Amino acid sequence: MPKLHRIFLVLSVLCFVVAGYLVWQRYFNPFPLDFSSAPPPTVSKITFLPTRIQIPDLQIDLPVIPAQIVNGHWQTTSSGVSYLTTSARPGQPGNSIFYGHNWPRLLGGLKKIKPGSVIIINTSADHFPVLFRVIDVKTVSPTDVSILASTTRSQLTLYTCTGFSDSLRLVVIAYPQVTEK
């Protein structure tokens, strides 16, 4: 009987260690996004910044925090969604890039987004919001930085971690919504 107790004790300790690592990986890992090369900065004379992102279909309404890629690591926030300041301004030609953690209170529900969903970006210029319509949802490797590439047309790229131990990236691509006259 003592041998069975030892086995259960070892298994319990092992489970505790694995659970602790997974919690650390998800919530406390200081470098969840690692890029060997950052996209070239977009030159823009427009000074407004995005301040809020909303996805009505998913009841997501979060602040947007300006961020940069420093020494190959994306600066992230635990209080909203990060906007890569070297990317295009939302609604302007180029790729506007946003990242948020895959946490229930942030972008945990993003996996439910579908093509056709609307993403609303509010800006610091107090202009009317910029509306985007989702055209593609895909999963990529964390080393696939092609999603950060500059584009000639206006595009919004929103992504988060996904998969076992957040080993993949869920990427949402959206284009400005065409308003009908």
C-alpha positions in Angstrom: 0.0 0.0 0.0 2.8 2.5 0.7 4.1 2.0 -2.8 0.7 3.1 -4.3 0.7 6.2 -2.0 4.2 7.2 -3.4 3.0 6.8 -7.0 0.0 9.0 -6.3 2.2 11.5 -4.6 4.6 11.7 -7.5 1.7 12.0 -10.0 0.2 14.8 -7.9 3.5 16.7 -7.7 4.0 16.2 -11.5 0.5 17.5 -12.2 1.0 20.5 -10.0 4.3 21.4 -11.7 2.8 21.0 -15.2 -0.2 23.1 -14.2 2.1 25.8 -12.8 4.1 25.9 -16.0 1.0 26.3 -18.1 -0.3 29.1 -15.9 3.1 30.8 -16.1 3.2 30.3 -19.9 -0.3 31.8 -20.4 -0.3 34.7 -17.9 3.3 35.6 -16.9 5.6 34.7 -19.8 7.2 38.1 -20.6 7.9 37.3 -24.2 4.9 35.5 -25.7 5.5 36.9 -29.2 9.0 36.5 -30.6 9.8 38.0 -34.0 13.2 37.6 -35.7 12.4 40.6 -37.8 9.9 43.4 -37.4 8.0 44.7 -40.3 9.4 48.0 -41.8 7.7 51.0 -40.3 4.9 52.6 -42.3 5.5 56.3 -42.9 2.4 58.3 -42.1 1.7 62.0 -41.7 -1.5 61.1 -39.9 -1.1 61.5 -36.2 -4.3 59.9 -34.8 -4.0 56.6 -32.9 -6.6 54.0 -32.4 -8.1 54.1 -28.8 -10.7 51.4 -28.7 -11.6 48.2 -30.5 -15.1 46.7 -30.6 -16.4 43.5 -32.1 -20.2 43.6 -31.5 -20.8 40.0 -32.5 -18.5 38.8 -29.7 -19.4 41.5 -27.1 -15.7 42.6 -27.2 -15.1 46.3 -26.3 -11.4 47.0 -25.2 -9.0 49.9 -25.0 -6.2 50.0 -27.5 -2.6 50.6 -26.1 0.2 51.8 -28.5 3.1 49.3 -28.7 6.3 48.6 -30.5 8.5 45.6 -31.3 11.7 46.0 -29.2 14.7 43.6 -29.6 12.5 41.1 -31.4 9.7 41.2 -28.8 6.3 42.7 -29.1 5.3 44.9 -26.2 2.0 43.6 -24.9 -0.6 44.8 -22.4 -2.8 43.0 -19.9 -5.4 45.7 -20.0 -6.5 45.7 -23.6 -5.3 45.2 -27.1 -1.8 46.3 -28.4 -1.5 48.4 -31.6 1.8 48.3 -33.4 2.5 52.0 -33.8 4.9 51.4 -36.8 2.0 49.9 -38.7 -0.5 51.8 -40.8 -3.2 53.9 -39.1 -6.6 52.2 -39.3 -8.5 53.1 -42.5 -5.3 54.4 -44.2 -3.4 52.4 -46.9 -1.4 49.6 -45.3 -1.7 46.9 -42.7 -2.9 48.1 -39.2 -1.7 45.4 -36.8 -3.3 44.6 -33.4 -2.6 41.9 -30.8 -4.4 40.9 -27.7 -3.9 38.1 -25.2 -6.1 35.0 -25.4 -7.6 35.6 -22.0 -11.3 35.4 -21.3 -11.5 39.1 -20.4 -9.5 40.1 -23.5 -9.6 38.2 -26.8 -10.4 34.8 -25.5 -13.7 34.8 -27.5 -12.0 35.7 -30.8 -11.9 32.1 -31.9 -15.7 32.5 -32.5 -15.4 35.3 -35.0 -16.6 34.6 -38.6 -16.0 36.2 -41.9 -18.5 39.0 -42.3 -18.2 40.1 -38.7 -17.7 43.8 -38.1 -14.7 45.3 -36.2 -15.0 48.9 -35.1 -11.9 51.0 -34.4 -12.3 54.3 -32.5 -9.5 56.9 -32.8 -8.0 59.7 -30.8 -9.0 62.2 -33.5 -12.6 61.8 -32.5 -13.5 61.1 -36.1 -16.3 58.7 -36.8 -15.3 55.1 -36.1 -13.5 53.1 -38.8 -15.5 50.0 -39.6 -13.8 46.8 -40.9 -15.4 43.6 -42.2 -13.7 40.3 -41.5 -12.7 38.5 -44.7 -10.5 35.7 -43.4 -9.7 33.8 -40.2 -6.7 31.5 -40.0 -4.2 29.8 -37.7 -0.5 30.3 -38.2 2.8 29.4 -36.5 4.2 32.0 -34.1 7.2 32.4 -36.4 5.0 33.3 -39.4 5.6 37.0 -39.6 4.1 37.3 -43.1 0.9 38.4 -41.3 2.7 41.6 -40.4 3.7 42.4 -44.0 2.8 45.8 -45.3 -0.1 46.0 -47.8 -1.0 48.6 -50.4 -4.7 48.6 -49.5 -6.2 49.4 -46.1 -6.2 46.2 -44.0 -6.7 45.4 -40.3 -4.8 42.4 -38.8 -6.0 41.3 -35.4 -4.4 38.3 -33.7 -4.1 36.3 -30.5 -2.5 33.1 -29.3 -4.4 29.8 -29.7 -3.8 26.1 -29.5 -2.3 23.9 -26.8 -0.2 26.1 -24.4 -0.8 29.0 -26.8 1.5 27.5 -29.4 -0.2 28.9 -32.5 -1.6 32.3 -33.6 -5.2 33.0 -34.5 -5.2 35.7 -37.2 -8.2 37.8 -38.3 -7.9 39.8 -41.5 -10.4 42.6 -42.2 -10.9 45.3 -44.8 -12.7 48.6 -44.4 -16.4 48.2 -44.7 -17.8 49.6 -47.9 -20.7 52.0 -47.1 -23.5 52.0 -49.5 -24.9 55.2 -50.8 
